[in-house]
């Protein structure tokens, strides 16, 4: 098993508290409404959304994947930190990966917006080598969702305030 670690940083004009509420605490409602062509639903299968909960993301018809399950590892509303682990998914993902862990942190920026950091750790099976283009494709999808939510928050300044 190998571990590949990737760190991404983004800036946003949206304060960390609003992004955290929208992208973490209410993602199960907001994301399927904003992106029905990509995400059919996000269901909490076990728990209350806090650490230890299991969430399933169901992708829209025509998507490469049908669904994935994530275990919530950390929800720190005070420091705007969210950690979760992809623990189950379609064979396309799970035949190559043991699991993927993520930690997202939203920090205040001097301009009133935020600096956001995501650390992803891909734990591969056996001697499988994860290709850079596979990692890049996943990061682009995550950034796409982030940008859709950010645009929604910019157009709706009272949402998640």
Secondary structure by P-SEA (a helix, b strand, c coil): cbbbbbbbbbbbcccaaaaaaaccccccccccccccccccccccccccccccbbbbbbbcccccccbbbbbbcccccccbbbbbbbccccccccccccbbbbbbbbbbccccbbbbbbbbbbbccccbbbbaaaaaaaaaaaaaaaaaaaaaaaacccccc
